[in-house]
């Protein structure tokens, strides 16, 4: 399965949530809560990927410096972002997530942000796939 297939299966998604590097961490936390997500792509224009920032980034910085909420997103984001292309195989992205211990992989095409895949998306797909296979086997075993 390709990442493009997984993105097309994500129902009700209206694009990728992004935030400017100049935005405040308080704004970031509000955005994460509003959309019930764990990470946001950092982008000044909504297309170019300048970084990624997650709940983990906030929490880890909070442990080091209690004033992190007074910083900008650019000060706490991860500037080097692992990305995938729509034609990337899902197994490749799963390996990347496991090896790099990351939970979100932005998807870009021709350099522009077109989606994001989370570990939750991957797990949901795998569960759906296993459920389908189980149902097919059950049907095969119990057919008249």
C-alpha positions in Angstrom: 0.0 0.0 0.0 1.2 3.5 -0.8 0.9 6.6 1.4 -1.4 8.2 -1.2 -3.9 5.3 -0.5 -3.7 5.9 3.2 -4.2 9.6 2.8 -7.3 9.1 0.6 -8.7 6.8 3.3 -8.5 9.5 6.0 -12.2 10.7 6.0 -13.1 14.1 7.1 -9.6 15.6 6.8 -9.6 19.2 5.6 -5.9 19.5 4.9 -3.0 19.6 7.2 -2.9 21.8 10.3 0.1 24.1 10.2 1.5 26.8 12.4 3.9 29.7 11.8 7.4 29.5 13.4 6.7 33.0 14.9 3.5 31.8 16.7 3.7 31.4 20.4 3.8 28.1 22.2 0.5 29.0 24.0 -1.1 29.3 20.5 0.4 25.9 19.6 -1.0 24.2 22.7 -4.4 25.7 21.9 -4.2 24.4 18.3 -3.2 20.9 19.4 -6.1 20.8 21.8 -8.6 22.3 19.3 -7.9 19.7 16.6 -7.2 16.9 19.1 -3.8 16.2 17.4 -0.3 15.4 18.6 1.8 17.4 16.2 1.7 20.3 13.8 3.8 21.0 10.7 5.6 24.3 11.0 5.1 26.4 7.9 5.0 30.1 7.2 2.9 29.6 4.0 1.0 26.3 4.7 3.0 24.6 1.9 6.8 24.7 2.7 7.8 22.5 5.6 10.1 24.4 8.0 9.8 22.0 10.9 7.5 20.0 13.0 6.4 20.5 16.6 4.7 18.0 18.9 3.3 17.6 22.3 6.5 15.8 23.2 8.6 18.9 22.2 6.5 21.1 24.6 6.6 18.6 27.5 10.4 18.0 27.2 11.1 21.7 27.0 8.7 22.3 30.0 10.8 19.9 32.0 13.9 21.9 31.2 12.4 25.4 31.4 9.1 26.3 32.9 8.9 29.4 30.8 8.6 27.5 27.6 5.1 28.8 27.0 6.6 32.2 26.5 8.7 31.0 23.6 7.9 30.9 19.9 7.2 27.6 18.0 10.4 28.2 16.1 12.4 28.0 19.3 11.1 24.5 20.2 10.4 22.9 16.8 12.3 20.0 15.2 13.8 21.7 12.2 14.9 18.5 10.3 11.8 16.7 9.3 11.5 13.1 8.0 9.0 13.3 5.1 7.4 10.8 2.7 6.1 11.1 -0.8 2.6 9.9 -1.8 4.1 7.0 -3.7 6.2 5.9 -0.7 5.3 2.4 0.5 3.5 2.2 3.9 6.0 -0.4 5.2 8.8 2.0 4.5 7.1 4.7 6.5 6.4 2.2 9.3 10.2 1.4 9.4 11.0 5.1 9.5 8.7 5.7 12.4 10.1 2.8 14.3 13.7 3.5 13.7 13.5 7.2 14.3 11.0 6.9 17.1 8.7 9.4 15.5 4.9 9.5 15.4 4.1 11.9 12.6 5.5 12.0 9.0 4.5 14.9 6.7 3.8 13.9 3.1 5.0 16.2 0.4 4.8 16.2 -3.4 7.0 18.4 -5.5 8.2 20.0 -2.3 4.8 21.1 -1.1 2.9 19.7 1.9 0.0 17.5 0.9 -0.7 15.5 4.0 0.5 14.0 7.2 0.5 10.4 8.4 0.4 9.6 12.1 1.2 6.4 13.9 -2.6 6.2 14.7 -3.3 6.2 10.9 -0.9 3.4 10.4 -2.3 1.3 13.3 -5.9 1.9 12.2 -5.0 0.7 8.7 -3.3 -2.4 10.0 -6.2 -3.2 12.3 -8.7 -2.8 9.4 -6.5 -5.0 7.2 -6.3 -7.7 9.8 -10.1 -7.5 10.5 -10.7 -7.9 6.7 -8.4 -10.9 6.4 -10.0 -12.5 9.5 -13.5 -12.0 8.1 -12.4 -13.5 4.7 -10.9 -16.5 6.5 -14.0 -16.9 8.6 -16.3 -16.7 5.6 -14.1 -19.3 3.8 -14.2 -21.7 6.7 -17.9 -21.4 7.2 -19.3 -21.3 3.7 -21.9 -23.9 2.8 
